[in-house]
Amino acid sequence: DPRGTYKCRTEGRPESPSLQVYYRMCQNCIEVDAPTISGIVVADVVATVFLAVAVYCITGQAKGRMSRASDRQNLIANEQLYQ
């Protein structure tokens, strides 16, 4: 336990001002090492790629939809009324 008040004493010099040290251990801390960090990074990259592929697949279906003939006929009919 390094808690306490410390002073630096050397021969031929006056005492230095005191230094108070308070040290507290973390009881709920988790030690994170290199394999843990790399696992988190790899999982994040895989999840991001999976999400990007899912969004691409969902939005790709909307682009391939052809307009219906009835939509086109309605637009032409409306334009004739305005002319």
TORFIBA-354959 format. One record per residue (C-alpha): residue in three letters; x, y, z. Coordinates in steps of 0.2 Angstrom, whole numbers. Layout:
// TORFIBA-354959
["ALA" [X Y Z]]
...
***
This chain:
// TORFIBA-354959
["ASP" [0 0 0]]
["PRO" [10 15 -6]]
["ARG" [-2 28 2]]
["GLY" [6 41 13]]
["THR" [16 57 15]]
["TYR" [33 57 7]]
["LYS" [48 69 8]]
["CYS" [64 69 -1]]
["ARG" [80 70 11]]
["THR" [97 72 4]]
["GLU" [113 76 14]]
["GLY" [118 94 13]]
["ARG" [101 100 7]]
["PRO" [85 106 16]]
["GLU" [70 94 16]]
["SER" [59 95 0]]
["PRO" [41 99 2]]
["SER" [30 84 7]]
["LEU" [21 74 -6]]
["GLN" [5 65 -2]]
["VAL" [1 50 -11]]
["TYR" [-16 42 -12]]
["TYR" [-18 26 -22]]
["ARG" [-34 16 -24]]
["MET" [-35 -1 -33]]
["CYS" [-49 -3 -45]]
["GLN" [-60 -18 -39]]
["ASN" [-71 -20 -55]]
["CYS" [-57 -16 -68]]
["ILE" [-54 -29 -82]]
["GLU" [-36 -30 -90]]
["VAL" [-37 -28 -108]]
["ASP" [-22 -36 -118]]
["ALA" [-18 -37 -136]]
["PRO" [-28 -52 -141]]
["THR" [-43 -45 -133]]
["ILE" [-41 -28 -142]]
["SER" [-38 -37 -159]]
["GLY" [-54 -48 -156]]
["ILE" [-64 -33 -153]]
["VAL" [-57 -24 -169]]
["VAL" [-60 -40 -180]]
["ALA" [-78 -42 -173]]
["ASP" [-82 -24 -177]]
["VAL" [-75 -25 -194]]
["VAL" [-85 -41 -198]]
["ALA" [-101 -33 -191]]
["THR" [-98 -17 -201]]
["VAL" [-96 -28 -217]]
["PHE" [-111 -38 -213]]
["LEU" [-122 -22 -211]]
["ALA" [-115 -14 -227]]
["VAL" [-119 -30 -237]]
["ALA" [-137 -31 -229]]
["VAL" [-140 -13 -234]]
["TYR" [-133 -15 -251]]
["CYS" [-144 -30 -254]]
["ILE" [-160 -21 -248]]
["THR" [-157 -5 -257]]
["GLY" [-152 -15 -273]]
["GLN" [-169 -23 -275]]
["ALA" [-177 -6 -276]]
["LYS" [-166 0 -290]]
["GLY" [-171 -15 -301]]
["ARG" [-189 -12 -300]]
["MET" [-196 -7 -317]]
["SER" [-210 6 -318]]
["ARG" [-227 -1 -321]]
["ALA" [-236 3 -337]]
["SER" [-250 10 -328]]
["ASP" [-239 23 -319]]
["ARG" [-233 29 -336]]
["GLN" [-250 30 -344]]
["ASN" [-256 40 -330]]
["LEU" [-242 53 -332]]
["ILE" [-246 54 -351]]
["ALA" [-264 56 -348]]
["ASN" [-261 71 -335]]
["GLU" [-249 79 -347]]
["GLN" [-263 79 -361]]
["LEU" [-275 88 -349]]
["TYR" [-263 102 -345]]
["GLN" [-259 105 -363]]
***
